[in-house]
Amino acid sequence: MTTLTSPMLQESASRSAPCSTKALVLISVLVVVGLPVLLTSFGGEQRQVVQDPAITMPATFNMPSLAQVQTATGRATHAAAALSGRSPFGMMGVRLAARDGMRAGCRGDLTCMRAVGLYFGTQTGKTEEVAGVIGAAMGVEPTEIGEADAKDLEGFDGLIVGAPTWHTGADEQRSGTSWDDYLEDVAALDLCGKPVAVFGVGDSAGYGDNFCDAIEELHNTFQAAGAKMLGYVDSSDYQHTDSKSVVDGKFLGLPLDEDNENDLTEGRVSKWVEQLKAEGMPR
């Protein structure tokens, strides 16, 4: 008997399957490659946590010893049991594996060790200033995108990205910053449901017809990579004429006007950061 499935369902299944497979593979790899060894005595009262000195320095990455592999195998078993709801201890191992695996993969980059990556492009420095305000509110350090590799973005649990609108009216490469060199590479990433939020800087008076157009470009690029887009903002609070970044009455991210409304930036950022956390951005 042949079961017919609609093309829509087939497409949905094909997009979700790699995410599930990737998660399982990631757990297996992180558990085996020399992470901290968690020894738990389930039958008695004693529990001991042993930190593997090989990964106290993220810049180094050593092959695990036989003892570590054997212990990691046990952790993988508990982690797998947790995923099926059979073990209350396994998910702790999964969280430790994910955290320490991310840190090991950062190779000493302190910014990458944080759960949220904050990247910006800038022309005059105003977007960098805004990124600093957002970074202070989120507790993360902003990084100019030109100092990173596109693949670095996959190493975070969540991303906040921002750009100005420099090439007003253009159909592409509207930020005029380093982002323009990254858009194709970012769209080709596998962000697989990773939460991403976009902010932009524009001039609602001088360029009111193209206010923060670059938000839409970044938004669509990350969405094409499979990201879960957060942080849409009501457009009625802004004094602009038009914007490619407005869909159904909402900006596809946070627009900020440092030329005419810089006194509102801090309050807008504070409100937006709380919105992001409520929508699922890692804290």
Helices and strands as residue ranges (DSSP letters): H 7-32, E 37-40, E 47-50, G 53-55, H 66-83, H 90-105, E 116-120, H 126-138, E 142-144, G 145-147, G 150-155, E 158-164, G 178-181, H 183-187, E 195-201, G 208-210, H 213-224, E 228-230, E 233-234, G 235-237, E 246-247, E 250-251, E 254-256, G 262-264, H 265-279
